[in-house]
Amino acid sequence: MKKLALHWKILLGMALGVVFALIMTNFSWGPDVIADWVKPFGTIFINSLKLIAIPLIFAALIKGISDLKDISSLSKMGIRTILTYIVTTVLAVSIGLAVVSIVKPGGSINEDTRNELVEAYGGDAESKRLDAEKQKDSGPLQALIDLVPSNIVSAASSNSNMLQVIFFSVFFGIGLILIPEEKSKTVKDFFDGFNEVILKMVDLIMLAAPYGVFALLAALVVEAPSADLFAALGMYAFCVVLGLALMIGVYVALVKVFTKKSPSFFLNGIAPAQLLAFSTSSSAATLPVTMERVTEHLGVEEEVSSFVLPIGATINMDGTSLYQAVAAVFIAQAFGIDLSFGTQLGIIATATLASIGSAAVPGAGMVMLVGVLGYAGIPEAGLALIFAVDRPLDMCRTVVNVTGDATVSMLVAKSQGKLGEPHVKDWDDTYKK
C-alpha cells in the first residue's frame, strides 16, 4: 500500500486537532486538558524548528555563497533577489488595497460592536502602539546599525536577530571566496557536512509534524474568541483571505510563465511548508522545511535556495504587507475616514517598507501595522477592531509569505541557470538512511 504523502498527513493532523478540540469544549474540564496536556506538544514542535533555524541559516548561507566561486555571481544573485522581492511585495499591497476598496468591509461594523472590540482588546492595541513608538523614536539609520552585530554569539542567541546572523554569514562567505581555495577547503568541507547534519535533523523533526499541528490547532480552537466577534469581522477576514488567495494565484502564474513549471508541480512541492506555515504562523520556524522542499522537490539548486530563502524569510513578507493594507483601509472605513488616492499610494510604499522590517515570527505584522496607520492618519486604537481574528489571519498570511519565498527562489534560480529537476526523497524513510 502506498504511503500517505506528508502534506496529507499534516492536513489530517490539523483536521483531527480541530475535531478533538470541538469535542473537548463540550466538557467543563476539556479546555484545561488541552491547555495542560495537548498544547505543550505543539509548543515543543515549534521550538524544535526554531532550534535549528539559526544553525541552518548560518551553515546554508556560508555554503551557498562560498559555492558561487566569485563576488560577481553573488552580487548578481543578490540584486535579482531583492528586486524580485520588492516587486512581489508591491503587487501584494496593491491587490489588498483593490480588494478592500471594492468590498468595503468597514461598513459592516456597527457602533456597538466597535465599542465592544475596543473595550476587549484596547490593552493589546496600546502595547502594540508603544512598541511602534519605540521604533519611531529611533534614528533614520537605526535599521542599518541593527544590521551589524557587535557580537555574533549574542546575535545568534535569538531568532529575532535573523538579519544580523544573515549579515555575518554573508560576510563570512565572502571571506571564504576571497582566500585561496587550498586554504578555504577545510572550512568549506566543515560547513558542507554541518549543513547536511542540520538538513537530516529537519527530516527527523518532520516525522512529528502531523502530531505537532494536531496539538497547535486543538489549542487554537479552544483559545479562539467568541463566534459573535468573528461574525462581526467576517467581511474583513474575507477580504484578507481573498487577497491572499489572489496572491497565491499570482505566484502560480509567475512560476508558470518564467519557469514553465505547472501549477500542480509547484503547489504539490511546497504544500508541506505551506501547511506548516499555517500551523506555526512563523516564516522563521518554517524555514528549514521550506529549504528542504524547494531544494528537493522544486529543483532549485542549493547554492540559490540557501541564499534566497533565508533572506526571504526575513525581508519578504508579501502576506503581511497585503494584510496591513487591508487592515489599514478597513479601520479607516470603520471610523468613517476617507483615504485619498495619494494616501493609498503612500500605504503601498509604507506597507512595503514595513514588511521588510517585520520579524519572521507570529504577530510581528501587528506592530508594523501601527506605522502604516500612523502614516495614513488612522487612529491606532483601531487595532482593537481586528485583534479578535488576527491569529487565524496570521496563519493564512504566513502561508503566502512562505509561498512567495519559494516562488522567488525558483525565479532567481531560473535566471541563474540553477533550476533543475527535483530529487525527491521519502520523508518517512529518512530514519532508515
N, C-alpha and C positions, 0 to 999 in steps of 0.2 A: 504493500500500500504506500502510495506517495505521501511523503510528509507534508504537513501544513506549512505554507510559507510563513516567514517571520511576521510580515505585516498583518496576516490574517490572525495569527496568534495574539498579536498586540491588540487588534480590534476586538477579538473575543474577550481578552482580559478587561478591556475598557467597558464592554457591554455588561459583562458579569459583575464588574465593580459597581456600575450604576444600579443594576437589578438588586444586588445584595444590599446596597445602601437603602434603596426604596423599601425593601422588606424590613430592614432593621429599624427604620424610622417609625414603624408601627408599634414598636415596643419602647417603653419609657427608658429602658436600660440600653437600647440599641445604639444610640449616638455615642454613649460612653464607651461601649465595646469597640466601636470603630476608631474612636479617638485614641484609646489606650492600647489596642491590640492589632489594629489593621494599619492605620496611618503611619506608624513608625517604620513599617517595611517599605512604604513609598518614600519616606524621607531617607532611609538607608540607600535605596536605589539611586535617588537623585545625588546623594552625597558621593556615592561610588563613581558616578560620572564626572562630577565636579572634581573629584580627587585626581583624576588623570588629565583634566583639561589643560592645566599649565604645563606638565611634562610633555604632553602631546604637542602642544604649540611650539614649545621650546625645541624639541627634537625634530619635528616635521619641518619647521621653517629653516632651521640651520641646514638640515639635509637637502631640502628643496633648493635653497639659494646656492649652496656650495656645488650642487649638481649642474647649475647653469653655466659654470666654467668662466664666464666673463661678466663684467659690470653692465655692458650694453644690453645683454639679454634681460638682466634684472630690471633695468630702467624701462625698457620697452614693455615688459610684462606689467610692471607697476603702474605705468601711465594708463595702459589699456584697462587694467583692473579698476582703478579709481574712477576713470571717466565713465566706464560702463555702470559702476555702482551709482554714480550721480545721476545718470540718465534714467535708470530704473526707478530711483527714488522720486525724481520729479514726475515721472509717469504715475507712480502710485499716489502721490499727493493730488495730482490733477484728477485722477479717477475718483478719489474720495470726495473732493470738492464738487465734482459733477453730480455724483450720486446724491449727496446730502442736499444740494441745491434743488434738485428735481423732486425728491421725495418730501422734503421739508418736515422731518420728524419732530422738530421742536414744537410744532403746533399742537401735538397730542399731549403735551404736558400741561395739566391744569394747575391752578394756584395751590390747591390743597396738596396735591402730590409733590409739587415743588417744595413746599414748606416741610412736608414730612421727610423728604430726602435730605434737605439741608440740615434738619434737626438730627437725623440719624447719622449722617456722615460728615457733618461740619468739622468735627475734630480731626478726622483723617485729611480733609481738604486743607485745613490750616497747617498741618505738619508738612504736607507736600509743598505748600506755599513758602514755608520757612526754609525748606531745603533748597527751593529755587532761588530764594533771596540770597542765600549764601553763595550760590554760583554767580548771581548777578553782581555781587559786591566784588568779585574777583576782577583783576585787571584784564585788559583785552588780549594779552599774550599768556594768560594763565594756562590755557589749554596746551600751549607749546611747552611751558615749564613742566606741566604734569606729565608730558610725554616722555621726558628723560628722567629715569630713576636715579636717585643718589646711591642706592644700594640694591643690587639685583636680587639678593637673598630676601630682603624685605619686600620688594615688589612682587616676587614670586610666592609670597605667603598668602596672597588673597587674589581670588578670581576677578575682583573688581579692578585690579591693576593690569588687565589684559593688554592694554596698549603699551604699557611700559615693558612688559615681557616681549611683546612683538618687536618693539624698538631695539631692545638688546639682542634678540635673536637675529634680526636682520643685520645689525651692526656686526655681530659675531660671524654670520655667514659671509658678509662682505670681506671680513678679515681673512677668512679661510680661502676665498677666491684669490686674494691678492698675494698670498705667500706661495713659495714654490710647492709644487704638487707632492714632492717627496716628503716635505715636512708636514703637509696637511693630511696626508693619507691616514695616519694613525687616528687623528681626531675624527675624520670623516667616517672611518670604519666603526668607531665607537658609536657615533650618532646614528649610523645605519642600523646597527644592532639594537641600540636603545629604542629607536623608532619601531622596530619590529616587535620588541617586547611590549611596548605600550599598545600597539595595534592588537596583539594577542590578548591583552587584558580587556580591550574593548569587546572582543569576541566572547570572552568569558562572562563579562557583565551583561551582554545582550541576551544570554541564555535565561537571565532572570527578568527580562523586560516585561513579558506578559503579566508576571506576578506583581512587578513594581507598579505598572499602570493600573492594575486592579485596585491596589491599595490607594493610589492617588485619586482615582475617580470616585471611589467609595467615600473618601474623606471630603472631596469637593461637594458631592451631593448633600451630605449631612450638614456641611457648614454654609450652604448657599442661603442667600436672603429669601424672604417670603415671596410667594408667587405673585402677590399683588404688585410688588415693586417691579418684578420682572415684566408684568403685563404693561405697566405704565411706560416702561422703557423699551417695549418691543420694537417699535419703529426705528428707534436709534440703533438698536442691536442689528436689526435687519439691514440698515444702511451700511454698517460696518462690515457685516458678513458678505453682503452683496458686493461691496467694493473689493474685499479681499478675494472673493471668488473670481471677479473680473481680472484681478491682478494675476491670479494663477493662470487664467486664460492667456494673458499677455506673455507670461513666461513660456507656456507651451508653444505659442506662436513664434516667439524668438528662437527657441530651440529648433523648431521645425524649419524655419526659414534659413537660419545661419549654420546649423549643423546637419540638417537633413535627417535628423532622428525623429522617429514617430512619437506622438504624444504618449502612447501606451508604454513605449520603451522608457521614456523619461519618467513618467509618473510611477511605473512599477519599480524602477530603480531607486527612486528617492522616497518611496512610500514609508518604509520603516522609520526613517529620520523624521518625516512629517508627523507621523503618529506619536513619536517620542517627544517631538517639539510641542505637540498639542497637550501631552500629559504633563510635561515639566514646566512649560511656559518659559523656557530658558534656552536661548541660542547657544550659550556657552556650554551648558550641560549636554546639549545635543551634538556639539561639535565633533566629538570622537566618532559618533555614528555617521554623521554627515560625511566626514572624510572617508570613512570606510565604504559607504555606499557610492559616493562619487567616483572613487578610485576603482573599486572592484566591480561595480555594476553599471556605471555610465561611461567607463573607458577613458576618463581623464587621467593623464599621466601624473605620477605622484609629485613631480617637481612643480607642477602647476597647482594641483589641489592643496599641497602643503603650504603654498604661498597665498593663494587667493582666498581659501576658506577661513583661515584664522583671522585675516583682515576683515573679511565679510561679516564674521560673527561679531566683530567689534564695531564696525562703522556702517554696515549695510543693514538698515532696519526699515525695509520698504513697508512691511505690515504696520510697524509702529508709526511711521510718518503718515500713512493713509488714515490710520485711526485718529491721529492728532488733528488732521484736517477735518474729518467728520465730526469729532468731538467739539472742536472749537466752534464750528458753524452751528452745530446742534444747540450748544449752550447759548450762543448768541440768539438763535431763534426762540429758545425758551424764555429768554429775558426781553424779547421784542426788539433786539438790536439789528439794524440793517447794515450789512457789510458791503462796502463799495467794491467794484471790480479791482481797484488798486490794492485795497486791503487784502483781498483774496489772493492776488499775486504775491503780496508780501507773506501771506501764510504759507504759500508754496516754498518760498525761499527759507522762511524761518523753520518750518517743519523739516525741510531737507537738512539744514544745518543741525537742528536739534536731534534728529535721528542719528546723525554721525556721532554726536557726543553721548548718546544714550547707552548705558551699560547693558550687556547681554544677559540680564538677569530679570526674574519676574518683577513686574510693576514699575520698572525704571521709566517706561514711557510716560507714566502719570506725572512724574517730576518734570520731565522735559516739556510736557503739555502746558505747564504753568508759564513757561517762556513764550509759547505760541499765543496763549490767551492774553498775556501782558502786551505783546506787540499789537494785537488787534483791538485792544481796549475792552476786552470782555472780562467781567468780574471773575476773579479767581474762585470766589465762593461757589461758582457754578460747577466746580469739580465735584461737589457733593451730589449733583444730579446724576452723575454717571458711575459713582463708586459701586452701586449695587450690582451692576452687571460687568464690572471691569475684569473680574477674574476669568469668566468664560471667554470674554473677548480677547483677553491677553493670550489665552491658549490659542485662539484662532489666528491672531496676528503673528504669533511666533512661528506658526506653520508657514506663513508667507515669507517671513524673514529667512527661514532656512531654505525654502524653495528658491528664493531669489539668489542666495549664495551659490546653490548648486547650478542654477541657470548661468550665472556669470562665469563660474569656473569652466563650464562647457564652452561658452562663447570665447573666453580667453584662450582655452586650450585649442580650439579650432583655429583661431587666428595665429597661434604659435606652431601649428602642425603637431600638436601634442594630444590630439583626441583620437584614440584607437578603439579597439573592440574591448568589451568588458571581459574580465576573467573572474567569473562568478564562483563563489565557494559556498558550501552549505554551513550556515551558522551552527546548526545543531550537531554537526560532526566535528566541530573545532576541537573538542576535548580529546578526539582520537589522534590528533596530529602530534 
